[in-house]
Amino acid sequence: MLTIPLIFGWLLDRWLGDPERWPHPVVWFGRIISWMERKFNNGGNRKTKGALVATGCIVGVFVLTNAVLVASVLVPYGLGLPNYCGVGLYLLLSTVMVFFCLAGRTLRQEVQMTFEATDRSVEEGRRQVARIVGRDTSNLSAQEVRTAALETLAENLSDGVVAPLFWMLLLGVPGMMTYKMVNTLDSMIGYRTERYERFGCWAAKIDDYANYIPARLTALLIVFAEKLMRWKRTSVKWLMEFVGRYGSQHASPNSGWPEAALAGVLDCQFGGGHNYFGVYFPKPFIGDYPRPLTTADMWRSLQIAMVVETMMVGLMLLVMLIG
């Protein structure tokens, strides 16, 4: 039952991306989180209140998604409609949810637009990359803008594609939707700043656990995607050793792995400290070669991302067929 939503949901994302004027569950998640943060992130017991908010949102999405999908089958049956009506509605809703949970096309578009904007002017590149990164972009150089875009591509290839599909494989469409809530919680309140450090620490920790396997799987897929493209003479062993050496060189326990894989493929350097919400966070560098990044690097990275998506979907279909 999951193969149809998987295939058509993924194809819809490849075709449409995230249309800006369409309603989107992640936007709704963000509004709920924002309201709860304003209401509860004050006074005492902020850590406990943040834990309750995070777990409540996560459990709520899982229960609600299951309820909607079960109702899509039972309601038509209760109304006396043929069984295929319920099955068709279930598949339609599941496909739409898969479509909304994937962000591959939009991610690639944003990275491409950032490089194109930076080629026109550094200021335009700063404004464009600010759409996809949380750091302060006002003083970034052209090289830093391009680096930020490719770091985000690597990190969000995991968060926006591989991880949702991984959780779909484990827990079905409700697991996929729940992961998006986990990721949205982390992106909004999972920062180590004075405002969020206590209230968002549970959200950040849950996100770390949810992404532990997907981040490393993404790094592995990037390595094999590069070998399929046959761009470099370096061996899989060399790339894996590079990822093993630099994957843990990041403030996040997970983001460094896909970033290290892409840095190894491009033979460049990612990382370094940046300002977030007015606070400077030092970060180690990933890679040894701080060479200038070019538009050719962007196109290679986008091709890698598309191959990784395809490999992950193919891997899921294989597992589903075997199972």
C-alpha positions as CSV (number, residue, x, y, z in Angstrom):
1,M,0.0,0.0,0.0
2,L,2.9,2.4,0.5
3,T,4.6,1.9,-2.9
4,I,2.0,4.0,-4.7
5,P,2.1,7.0,-2.3
6,L,5.9,6.8,-2.3
7,I,6.3,6.8,-6.1
8,F,3.6,9.4,-6.9
9,G,4.4,11.6,-3.9
10,W,8.1,11.7,-4.9
11,L,7.3,12.3,-8.5
12,L,5.0,15.2,-7.5
13,D,7.8,16.7,-5.5
14,R,10.2,16.4,-8.5
15,W,7.6,18.1,-10.6
16,L,6.1,20.8,-8.4
17,G,8.4,21.3,-5.4
18,D,6.6,23.4,-2.7
19,P,4.2,25.8,-4.5
20,E,4.3,29.0,-2.4
21,R,0.6,29.7,-2.4
22,W,-0.5,26.1,-1.4
23,P,-1.4,25.3,2.2
24,H,1.4,23.3,3.7
25,P,1.4,21.2,6.9
26,V,4.9,22.4,7.9
27,V,3.6,26.0,7.9
28,W,0.8,24.8,10.2
29,F,3.4,23.1,12.4
30,G,5.4,26.3,12.6
31,R,2.4,28.3,13.6
32,I,1.5,25.9,16.4
33,I,5.1,25.8,17.7
34,S,5.3,29.6,17.5
35,W,2.1,30.0,19.5
36,M,3.2,27.5,22.1
37,E,6.7,29.1,22.4
38,R,5.2,32.5,23.1
39,K,2.8,31.1,25.6
40,F,5.0,28.8,27.5
41,N,8.6,30.0,27.1
42,N,8.6,32.3,30.1
43,G,8.8,32.1,33.8
44,G,10.1,29.0,35.6
45,N,10.3,25.4,34.6
46,R,11.1,26.2,31.0
47,K,12.9,22.9,30.4
48,T,9.9,20.9,31.6
49,K,7.4,23.0,29.6
50,G,9.6,22.7,26.5
51,A,9.7,19.0,26.9
52,L,5.9,18.8,27.3
53,V,5.4,21.0,24.2
54,A,7.8,19.0,22.1
55,T,6.4,15.5,23.1
56,G,2.8,16.8,22.8
57,C,3.4,18.1,19.3
58,I,5.1,14.9,18.2
59,V,2.6,12.5,19.6
60,G,-0.2,14.7,18.5
61,V,0.9,14.6,14.8
62,F,1.4,10.8,14.9
63,V,-2.0,10.2,16.4
64,L,-3.8,12.7,14.2
65,T,-2.2,11.4,11.0
66,N,-3.2,7.9,11.8
67,A,-6.7,9.0,12.6
68,V,-7.1,10.8,9.3
69,L,-5.8,7.9,7.3
70,V,-8.0,5.4,9.1
71,A,-11.0,7.6,8.7
72,S,-10.3,7.9,5.0
73,V,-11.0,4.2,4.7
74,L,-13.8,3.8,7.3
75,V,-15.9,6.8,6.5
76,P,-16.6,5.8,2.8
77,Y,-17.3,2.3,4.1
78,G,-19.7,3.6,6.7
79,L,-21.5,5.6,4.1
80,G,-22.1,2.5,2.1
81,L,-19.7,3.3,-0.7
82,P,-17.7,0.6,-2.5
83,N,-14.5,-0.5,-0.9
84,Y,-12.4,1.0,-3.7
85,C,-13.6,4.5,-2.7
86,G,-12.0,4.1,0.8
87,V,-8.8,2.6,-0.7
88,G,-8.6,5.4,-3.3
89,L,-9.1,8.1,-0.7
90,Y,-6.4,6.6,1.5
91,L,-3.9,6.4,-1.3
92,L,-4.7,9.9,-2.4
93,L,-4.2,11.4,1.1
94,S,-1.1,9.3,1.6
95,T,0.3,10.5,-1.7
96,V,-0.4,14.2,-0.8
97,M,1.3,13.7,2.6
98,V,4.4,12.2,1.0
99,F,4.5,15.1,-1.4
100,F,4.3,17.6,1.3
101,C,7.0,15.9,3.4
102,L,9.6,15.9,0.7
103,A,11.6,19.1,-0.1
104,G,14.1,17.9,-2.8
105,R,13.1,20.1,-5.7
106,T,12.6,23.3,-3.6
107,L,16.0,22.7,-1.9
108,R,17.8,22.4,-5.3
109,Q,16.0,25.5,-6.6
110,E,17.0,27.6,-3.6
111,V,20.6,26.6,-3.9
112,Q,20.7,27.3,-7.6
113,M,19.1,30.7,-7.1
114,T,21.6,31.5,-4.4
115,F,24.5,30.9,-6.7
116,E,22.9,32.8,-9.6
117,A,22.1,35.7,-7.2
118,T,25.7,35.8,-5.9
119,D,27.0,35.9,-9.4
120,R,25.0,39.1,-9.9
121,S,26.0,40.7,-6.5
122,V,27.2,39.7,-3.1
123,E,24.3,41.6,-1.5
124,E,21.7,39.8,-3.6
125,G,23.3,36.5,-2.7
126,R,23.2,37.3,1.0
127,R,19.5,38.0,0.8
128,Q,18.8,34.8,-1.2
129,V,20.8,32.5,1.1
130,A,19.1,34.0,4.1
131,R,16.0,32.1,2.9
132,I,17.6,28.7,3.6
133,V,20.0,29.2,6.5
134,G,19.6,30.3,10.1
135,R,22.9,32.1,10.4
136,D,23.4,35.9,10.1
137,T,24.1,36.5,6.4
138,S,24.6,40.3,6.4
139,N,28.4,40.2,6.4
140,L,29.1,37.0,4.4
141,S,31.5,37.1,1.5
142,A,30.6,35.7,-1.8
143,Q,32.6,32.5,-1.0
144,E,30.8,32.2,2.4
145,V,27.4,32.6,0.7
146,R,28.2,29.8,-1.8
147,T,29.6,27.6,1.0
148,A,26.5,28.2,3.1
149,A,24.3,27.2,0.2
150,L,26.2,23.9,-0.4
151,E,26.3,23.1,3.3
152,T,22.6,23.6,3.5
153,L,22.1,21.4,0.4
154,A,24.0,18.5,2.1
155,E,22.3,18.9,5.5
156,N,18.8,19.3,4.1
157,L,19.3,16.4,1.6
158,S,19.2,14.4,4.8
159,D,16.6,16.4,6.7
160,G,14.3,17.1,3.7
161,V,14.6,13.9,1.7
162,V,16.4,10.9,3.2
163,A,15.2,11.2,6.8
164,P,11.5,11.6,5.9
165,L,11.7,8.6,3.6
166,F,13.6,6.6,6.3
167,W,10.9,7.2,8.8
168,M,8.2,6.4,6.2
169,L,9.9,3.0,5.8
170,L,9.9,2.4,9.5
171,L,6.5,3.9,10.6
172,G,4.6,4.6,7.4
173,V,3.2,7.9,6.4
174,P,2.4,8.9,10.0
175,G,6.1,8.4,10.8
176,M,7.0,10.6,7.9
177,M,4.7,13.4,9.1
178,T,5.8,13.0,12.6
179,Y,9.4,13.4,11.6
180,K,8.6,16.7,9.9
181,M,7.2,18.0,13.2
182,V,10.4,16.9,14.9
183,N,12.5,18.7,12.4
184,T,10.3,21.8,12.5
185,L,10.5,21.9,16.3
186,D,14.3,21.8,16.1
187,S,14.6,24.4,13.4
188,M,12.4,26.8,15.4
189,I,13.4,26.3,19.1
190,G,16.4,24.0,19.0
191,Y,19.0,26.7,19.3
192,R,21.6,27.1,22.1
193,T,20.7,30.8,22.7
194,E,19.5,32.4,25.9
195,R,15.9,32.4,24.7
196,Y,15.8,28.8,23.5
197,E,18.5,26.8,25.3
198,R,16.3,25.5,28.1
199,F,12.9,25.5,26.4
200,G,14.1,23.9,23.2
201,C,16.7,21.4,24.5
202,W,14.3,18.5,24.3
203,A,13.3,19.4,20.8
204,A,17.0,19.5,19.8
205,K,17.8,16.2,21.5
206,I,14.8,14.4,19.9
207,D,15.9,15.7,16.5
208,D,19.4,14.5,17.1
209,Y,18.1,10.9,17.7
210,A,15.7,11.1,14.8
211,N,18.5,12.0,12.4
212,Y,21.3,9.8,13.7
213,I,20.8,7.0,11.1
214,P,19.5,9.2,8.2
215,A,22.5,11.6,8.3
216,R,25.0,8.8,8.1
217,L,22.9,7.0,5.4
218,T,22.9,10.3,3.4
219,A,26.7,10.5,3.6
220,L,27.0,6.9,2.4
221,L,24.6,7.6,-0.5
222,I,26.5,10.7,-1.5
223,V,29.7,8.7,-1.7
224,F,28.1,6.0,-3.9
225,A,26.3,8.7,-6.0
226,E,29.7,10.3,-6.8
227,K,31.1,6.9,-7.8
228,L,28.1,6.4,-10.1
229,M,28.8,9.8,-11.7
230,R,32.5,8.8,-12.1
231,W,33.8,12.3,-11.6
232,K,36.9,11.6,-9.5
233,R,39.6,9.1,-9.4
234,T,39.5,8.8,-5.7
235,S,38.3,5.5,-4.3
236,V,35.3,4.8,-2.2
237,K,37.7,3.9,0.6
238,W,39.3,7.4,0.4
239,L,35.9,9.1,0.5
240,M,34.7,7.0,3.4
241,E,37.9,7.7,5.3
242,F,37.4,11.4,4.6
243,V,33.8,11.3,5.9
244,G,35.0,9.3,9.0
245,R,37.6,11.9,9.7
246,Y,35.4,15.0,9.3
247,G,31.9,13.7,9.9
248,S,32.1,14.4,13.6
249,Q,33.7,17.9,13.1
250,H,30.4,19.8,13.6
251,A,28.4,21.4,16.4
252,S,25.6,19.1,15.4
253,P,26.1,15.3,15.9
254,N,24.5,14.7,12.5
255,S,24.9,17.6,10.1
256,G,28.6,17.0,9.7
257,W,28.3,13.6,8.0
258,P,26.5,14.6,4.8
259,E,28.5,17.9,4.7
260,A,31.7,15.9,5.0
261,A,30.6,13.6,2.2
262,L,29.9,16.5,-0.1
263,A,33.1,18.4,0.8
264,G,35.0,15.2,0.0
265,V,33.3,14.8,-3.4
266,L,34.0,18.5,-4.2
267,D,37.4,18.5,-2.6
268,C,36.6,21.8,-0.8
269,Q,36.3,23.1,2.8
270,F,33.0,23.6,4.7
271,G,32.4,24.8,8.3
272,G,33.8,27.6,10.4
273,G,32.1,29.8,12.9
274,H,29.1,32.0,12.3
275,N,26.6,34.3,14.1
276,Y,23.2,32.9,15.0
277,F,20.7,35.4,16.5
278,G,23.5,37.7,17.4
279,V,25.6,35.0,19.1
280,Y,28.9,33.8,17.6
281,F,29.2,30.0,17.5
282,P,32.7,28.6,16.7
283,K,32.7,25.5,14.4
284,P,35.6,23.4,13.2
285,F,36.4,23.2,9.5
286,I,35.4,20.2,7.4
287,G,38.0,19.5,4.7
288,D,41.6,20.7,4.0
289,Y,41.2,22.7,0.8
290,P,39.5,26.1,1.1
291,R,39.4,26.7,-2.6
292,P,36.9,29.1,-4.2
293,L,33.5,27.5,-5.1
294,T,32.1,27.9,-8.6
295,T,28.9,27.4,-10.5
296,A,30.3,24.1,-11.7
297,D,30.5,22.9,-8.1
298,M,26.8,23.9,-7.7
299,W,25.7,21.9,-10.7
300,R,27.7,18.8,-9.6
301,S,26.2,19.1,-6.1
302,L,22.7,19.3,-7.5
303,Q,23.3,16.3,-9.7
304,I,24.6,14.4,-6.7
305,A,21.4,15.4,-4.7
306,M,19.1,14.1,-7.5
307,V,21.0,10.8,-7.7
308,V,20.8,10.4,-3.9
309,E,17.1,10.9,-4.0
310,T,16.7,8.3,-6.7
311,M,18.9,5.8,-4.9
312,M,16.9,6.3,-1.6
313,V,13.6,5.8,-3.3
314,G,14.9,2.7,-5.1
315,L,16.3,1.3,-1.9
316,M,12.9,1.8,-0.2
317,L,11.0,0.1,-3.1
318,L,13.4,-2.8,-2.9
319,V,12.9,-3.2,0.8
320,M,9.1,-3.0,0.4
321,L,9.1,-5.6,-2.3
322,I,11.3,-8.0,-0.3
323,G,9.2,-7.4,2.8
